[in-house]
C-alpha cells in the first residue's frame, strides 16, 4: 500500500509540472509545427494535422508508461 501512495504523489507532481509548463507557454512556438506536420490551406479552407507531433507525443508517453511499469 505505501507504494501506491508514492506513485500517486509522483503522478500528481508530474501532472502539476506539465500543467505549469503549458500554462507558461512552453511549446507554443514549435509544438504542432514540426517538420512533417500536414498543413493545407486554400482561399476559405484550412486543414492542419500534426502528424509528427502526435508520433513524438506517443513515443514520449510510451516511454513514461514503460518506466512506471518497471
C-alpha positions in Angstrom: 0.0 0.0 0.0 2.8 2.6 0.6 4.0 2.1 -3.0 0.6 3.2 -4.2 0.8 6.4 -2.2 4.3 7.1 -3.6 3.1 6.5 -7.1 0.1 8.9 -6.6 2.4 11.6 -5.3 4.8 11.2 -8.2 2.0 11.2 -10.8 0.4 14.3 -9.1 3.8 16.2 -9.2 4.3 15.2 -12.9 0.8 16.5 -13.8 1.4 19.7 -11.9 4.8 20.2 -13.6 3.3 19.6 -17.1 0.4 22.0 -16.3 2.8 24.7 -15.2 4.8 24.3 -18.4 1.7 24.5 -20.5 0.4 27.5 -18.6 3.8 29.3 -19.0 3.5 28.8 -22.8 6.2 26.1 -23.3 5.9 24.5 -26.7 3.7 27.3 -28.1 6.2 28.0 -30.9 7.1 24.6 -32.1 4.5 22.1 -30.8 2.2 21.3 -33.7 4.5 22.9 -36.3 7.2 20.3 -36.6 8.6 19.3 -40.0 6.2 16.6 -41.3 3.0 18.1 -39.8 0.4 18.4 -42.5 -0.9 21.9 -43.2 -3.1 22.7 -46.2 -4.8 25.9 -46.8 -6.8 27.5 -49.7 -8.8 30.6 -50.1 -11.5 29.9 -47.4 -10.4 26.5 -46.1 -7.6 25.4 -43.8 -6.7 21.9 -42.7 -4.0 21.1 -40.1 -3.0 17.7 -38.9 0.0 17.5 -36.6 1.2 14.0 -37.7 4.8 14.2 -36.4 3.8 15.9 -33.2 1.3 13.1 -32.5 4.1 10.5 -33.1 6.5 12.3 -30.9 4.0 12.6 -28.0 3.1 8.9 -28.4 6.7 7.9 -28.1 7.3 10.1 -25.0 4.1 8.8 -23.3 5.0 5.2 -24.2 8.5 5.6 -22.6 6.9 7.2 -19.5 4.4 4.3 -19.2 7.2 1.8 -19.7 9.2 3.4 -16.9 6.3 3.2 -14.5 5.7 -0.5 -15.2 9.2 -1.4 -14.2 
